[in-house]
Protein backbone atom coordinates (compact mmCIF):
# COMPACT_ATOMS: atom_id res chain seq x y z
CA UNK A 1 0.00 0.00 0.00
CA UNK A 2 2.90 2.33 0.81
CA UNK A 3 4.47 1.77 -2.61
CA UNK A 4 1.14 2.44 -4.33
CA UNK A 5 0.71 5.72 -2.45
CA UNK A 6 4.22 6.90 -3.28
CA UNK A 7 3.95 6.04 -6.97
CA UNK A 8 0.52 7.61 -7.23
CA UNK A 9 1.87 10.77 -5.61
CA UNK A 10 4.73 10.94 -8.10
CA UNK A 11 2.29 10.49 -10.97
CA UNK A 12 -0.47 12.87 -9.87
CA UNK A 13 1.27 15.77 -8.11
CA UNK A 14 3.53 16.99 -10.96
CA UNK A 15 0.73 16.67 -13.52
CA UNK A 16 -1.79 18.58 -11.39
CA UNK A 17 0.75 21.31 -10.65
CA UNK A 18 1.62 21.55 -14.36
CA UNK A 19 -2.07 21.75 -15.24
CA UNK A 20 -2.86 24.67 -12.96
CA UNK A 21 0.43 26.51 -13.43
CA UNK A 22 0.41 26.02 -17.19
CA UNK A 23 -3.14 27.25 -17.63
CA UNK A 24 -2.52 30.28 -15.38
CA UNK A 25 0.73 31.24 -17.12
CA UNK A 26 -0.81 30.76 -20.57
CA UNK A 27 -3.64 33.12 -19.67
CA UNK A 28 -1.24 35.67 -18.20
CA UNK A 29 1.13 35.67 -21.18
CA UNK A 30 -1.47 34.87 -23.89
CA UNK A 31 0.58 31.92 -25.09
CA UNK A 32 -2.02 29.14 -25.06
CA UNK A 33 -1.24 26.17 -25.09
CA UNK A 34 2.57 26.34 -25.19
CA UNK A 35 3.47 26.90 -21.54
CA UNK A 36 0.90 24.29 -20.51
CA UNK A 37 2.36 21.75 -22.95
CA UNK A 38 5.92 22.52 -21.89
CA UNK A 39 5.12 22.11 -18.21
CA UNK A 40 3.24 18.90 -18.96
CA UNK A 41 6.33 17.42 -20.61
CA UNK A 42 8.48 18.51 -17.65
CA UNK A 43 5.95 17.00 -15.23
CA UNK A 44 6.02 13.75 -17.20
CA UNK A 45 9.80 13.47 -16.83
CA UNK A 46 9.62 14.40 -13.14
CA UNK A 47 7.04 11.64 -12.63
CA UNK A 48 9.18 9.09 -14.42
CA UNK A 49 12.23 10.08 -12.38
CA UNK A 50 10.32 9.76 -9.12
CA UNK A 51 8.95 6.36 -10.05
CA UNK A 52 12.42 5.13 -11.01
CA UNK A 53 13.85 6.37 -7.69
CA UNK A 54 11.12 4.59 -5.72
CA UNK A 55 11.52 1.41 -7.74
CA UNK A 56 15.29 1.29 -7.25
CA UNK A 57 14.84 1.92 -3.52
CA UNK A 58 12.42 -0.98 -3.12
CA UNK A 59 14.47 -3.33 -5.31
CA UNK A 60 17.51 -2.69 -3.10
CA UNK A 61 15.38 -3.24 0.01
CA UNK A 62 14.05 -6.56 -1.33
CA UNK A 63 17.56 -7.71 -2.31
CA UNK A 64 18.87 -6.82 1.15
CA UNK A 65 16.02 -8.66 2.89
CA UNK A 66 16.50 -11.71 0.65
CA UNK A 67 20.22 -11.76 1.34
CA UNK A 68 19.64 -11.46 5.10
CA UNK A 69 17.08 -14.27 5.00
CA UNK A 70 19.43 -16.58 3.09
CA UNK A 71 22.22 -15.83 5.54
CA UNK A 72 19.90 -16.49 8.49
CA UNK A 73 18.68 -19.77 6.94
CA UNK A 74 22.27 -20.84 6.30
CA UNK A 75 23.22 -20.09 9.92
CA UNK A 76 20.18 -22.04 11.17
CA UNK A 77 21.22 -25.06 9.07
CA UNK A 78 24.71 -24.99 10.59
CA UNK A 79 23.37 -24.67 14.12
CA UNK A 80 20.71 -27.37 13.66
N, C-alpha and C positions, 0 to 999 in steps of 0.2 A: 504494500500500500504506500509505503514511504517513497519507493522508486517512482511509482505512478504519479504521485503528487509532485515530485521534483521535475519529472519530465514534462508533465502538463504545465507546470509553471514556466518552464523554459520555452514551451511552445506558445503559450497564450500571452504572457506578459509583453514580450517584445512586439508582437503583432498588434495588440491592443494599443500600446503606446504609439506605435508607428501610425496606426489608423487615426487616432485623435490628433497627434502632432502634425501629421502630414496634411490632413484636411484643414486644420487651423492655419498652418503656414501657407498652404495653397491659396486660401481665401485672402490672407493678409497680403501676399505678394502677387496675386492674380496669375498664378502659374499652373493652374489645374491641368493635369493630374501629376505633374512631374515630380514635385517634392514628395507627394504621397507615394508614388511608385518607387522613388529612390529610397525612401525610408523603409518601405516594405521589403525591398531587396536586402537592405542592411539588417533588418529585423530577422529575416530568414536566415542569414548567415550567423547572426548571434544565437538564434535558436539551435541551429545545427551544432555550433561550438559548445553550447551548454549541454546538449544531449550527449555529445562525444565525451566531455569531461565527466559527466555522471556515469556513463557507461564504463569508461576506463577505471574510475574509482571503484565501482562495484565488481568489475572483473578482477581487479587486484585483491579486493576483500575476499572474494570467493576462492581465489587461488591460495591466499594465505590461510584461510580456514581449512581448505582441503589438505594443504601441506601439514598443518598442525594436527589434523585428525589422523592422517597417515602415520605421522611420527608417534602420536599417542597410541595408535593401534599396534605399531611395531614394538613400542616399549611394553605394552600389555602382553604381547606374545612372548617376549623375552622373560618377563616376570612370571608368567603363568605356566 
